[in-house]
Amino acid sequence: MAAQQADLNNLRLAVLIDAENAPRDCLKSVMEELAVYGTPTIKRIYGDWTTPNVSGWKTSLLQNAVTPIQQYSYTHGKNSTDSAMIIDAMDILYGGSVDGFVLVSSDSDFTRLAIRLREAGMYVIGIGERKTPAPFIVACDKFIYIEVIRDRLKSAQTKEQAASADKKPDKAAEKHVEKKSGKKSPSQKRVPDEIVALIADSVADLADEDGFADMSFLGNLIIKKRPDFDPRNFGFTKLSNMMKYLTRFEVDVRMTADPHVKPMYIRDLEA
């Protein structure tokens, strides 16, 4: 599993963007997000560039070295961009030059493409808005919401502005809130019961005789069950922070011979 996880961090990725169903204000942040998974070796965006509604992409494409692919709308009301993306995806697949695909769109028309790519052994990442239909989401190995990426961008900008203004947070106020609430971050959203149940079921699937599950395996299993799972959806930067926040679960950090390696194990206290 460790080798598999290492491979997932070094994928050669083909990034295919549907210009008509993807926001243009956070393309740079999307590329930064994908750096976690590997290197985008192919970056293409599809649309009818003769129409004014996609002209706003120009600056972002130049800054991120994304190649625009012209696709005329031959028939009014029909989306020919989908066909162009699908044809190119299959050409890239059979070319054998990538390990995975990133499909940036909120359009369910790419559901069958995602399924086909996974059947061929490709790792498929979907990126779209929360309005994305469920069939496309579950057809991907991993699905990331644009809103999460946009929130991270806004947070980074806010921190940068605060740093430039030499503003420091009120630590005393934070400690007061922490003691009052018993939680580590008052800004974190409440985790829905269905997500807590999903985590509990996954812990049970992986638990040893003492009830503990390796958190690295736990994270992988949860994403397999629900591709759109992301701790950032609920205000947490990492799964480990989320697990420490949820009082239902016990977090056990274990020491190893390597002081830099401290595996975490999770147990459901209500099991």
N, C-alpha and C positions, 0 to 999 in steps of 0.2 A: 504493500500500500504506500509506503514511503517513496518508493521509486516512481509509482504512478503519480503521486502528488507532485514530485519533482518535475515530471514530464509536463504536467498541466501548467507549470509555471514557466515553461520554455517552449510554448507552442508557436509554430509558424502559422500566422492567421491571415485569412482573406476577409477583409472588412467590406461588406457590400451594403450600401445605404440607399434606401428609398427616399429620394428627395421630397416626394409628395406626402410622405407620412412619417417624417422625422423632423424634430425641431432643429433649427440652425443655430441656436444661441449657446450651445454647449458642446460643440464638436471637439474642441481642444480637451475638455474634461473627459469626454468619451474615450479619446485616445489615451489619456493618462490612466483611465480606469483599466483599459485593455493591457497596459504594461504589466499588470499583475499576472496576467495569464500567458504572456509571451510577446512576440514581435509581429506587428502587422506588416507583412511583406507585400500584400496587395491591398490597395485602398481605392475603392471606386464608388462613385455616387451616380445614381441613375435618375434621369428626368428629362423633360422637354425644355431645354435651356433657351428656347425661343419665346417662352411664355414669361410674363413679368412676375408671376408668383414664386418663381424659384431663383430670380436674379439676386436675391439677398445672400445667396450662398457664397458668392465669389471670394470675398475676403477670407472667410474661414477655410475655404478649400486651398487657397494659396498658402496660408499660414500652416496648414497641416499636411500639405503635399498629397491631397486627395484628387484623384483623376476623375473629372466629370465625363460621363458617358451620355451622349445624345440619343434620345429615343423619342421620336415624333409620336404624337397622339393621332394615329391614323383615323380613328373613329371617335366621334364625340361621345363622352360618357364612359368610354372604355379605358382602362389603365394598362397601357402597353408597357409601362415601366416594369411591371411584375414579370412579364415574359422575358424581357431583356436580362433582368437579374437572374432569373432561373436558368436561362441558357448559358450565361457566363459562369454561373455557379457549377453547372455540370461540366463545362469545359475545364474549369480550374480543378475540379475533383479528379477528372481523368488525367489531368496533367501531372498529378502526384507531387506538386510542389509545396503543399501546405498540410498542416496537421489538424486544422480546425477552421470553422467559419464563424463570422460575426454578422448576424442579420439585423440591421438597424431599421426597424419599421414597427408600426402599431397595426399593421394590416394582417388579418388572419389568412390572406391568400398565400402566405409563405409557410403555412403549416405543413403542407405536403412536402415542400422542399426541405424543411428542417428534418422531417422524418426520414426522407430519402438519404440525406447526408449522414445522419446517424447510422442508418443501415449500412452505409459504406465505411463505417468506423471512424468518422469524423467527430470531433468534439464541437458542439454547436452552442454558441452563446447568442441569445436574443436580447436586444435592447429596444425598449419602447415605452410608451406612456402607460399610465395605470388603466387607461381605457382599452388596452390591448385585450382582445378576446382570449379566453382561457385555453382553447385548443392550440393556439400558437405558443402560448407560454409553456404548456406541458410537453410540447413537441421538442423543446430545447433541453440541453443538458443543464444550462444555467440561464436564467433570465434576470436582467437588471432593469430596474425602472429608471427612466430618464429623470423623474422627479428627485430620486435619491442622489443622482449625479449632480443635478442642478443645486440641490440643498448643500452638498459638499462644497461646490464652487462658491456659493454665497457665504458659507461659513469661513472659507479660506480668505475671501475678500474682506470679511468683517474683521478677522484676526489681523490681517495685514494693515488695515486702516487703524485698528486699535494700537498696533505696535508702532506705527508711524507717528501717532499722536501721543505715544508714551503713556498709554492708559493702562492701569493695572486693576485687575478684578478685586473686589472687596472680599478677601479671604474670610474675614470674621463673619460676614453675612452668610457666606457659603457654608461655613461650619455650623452656624446657627440653624440653617435650614436642614442640613444633614442630620443633626441631632434630633430635630423635631420630626422629620419624616422617616428617619431610619434608613434612607436610601442615599446613594452616593451622588446622584445628579438629579436635582429637582426638575430639570428641563426634559428628562427622558419621558417618552410617552408610555402609557400603560400597554403592556403586552397582552394581546387578546387571548381569551381562554383557549381558543382553537389552536393557537401557536404553542401555548404551554402544554396542551394535550399532545400535540405533534412531537414536541421535545420529549415528553414523558414516554410516549410509545416507542420512540427511537432509542431512548436510553434502555428501555426494557428489551428491545431487540438485540442490543449489543452487550448487555450487562454480564459480568462474570458472576461467580458464585456469591461474591460479597455485594453484588448489586451495582458495581462501578463500571462505567463505560468510558473508554478512551475518547477524549473530546475531539481529537483529530478525525477519528472514524465517525464520531457523532455528527460533525459538521457535514461530512461527505454524504452520509445517509439522509440527513434532513433535506439537503439540496436535491438528492435523487427523488425523494418523495414529493417535494414541492420546489420546483426550479426557481420560483420567484422569491424564495426565502432569502432574506438579507437582514442582519441585525440592524443595519442603518435604517430600515423601514420603521423601526421602533425607537430610534434615537440613540443607538449604541454603535460605537465604532468597530467593535469586534465581538465575536460570539462569546469569548471569555468574559468580557465585561457584562454581557447580557446574562450569562449564567450566574455570575456573582450577585447580580441584582435580584434574580428570582429566588425568593426565600424557600421555595418548594424543593430546591435542589442543593445538595452539598457538593462543594468544589474541593477536591483534594489535589494539591500541587505536590508532586513527588520529585525527589532529588535523584540525580543520576551521577555517574562518574564524571560526566562533562558538566561543569557548573553553568554552562550556557544553555543546556538542554533540561527543561523542567516540564515534563509532560503533565497534563491536567486530566483528572478523571472526575466524572460526574455521577452522582447517585440521587435517585428520586426518593426523597424522604417520606413520600406518601405511598410508596409501593409496598 
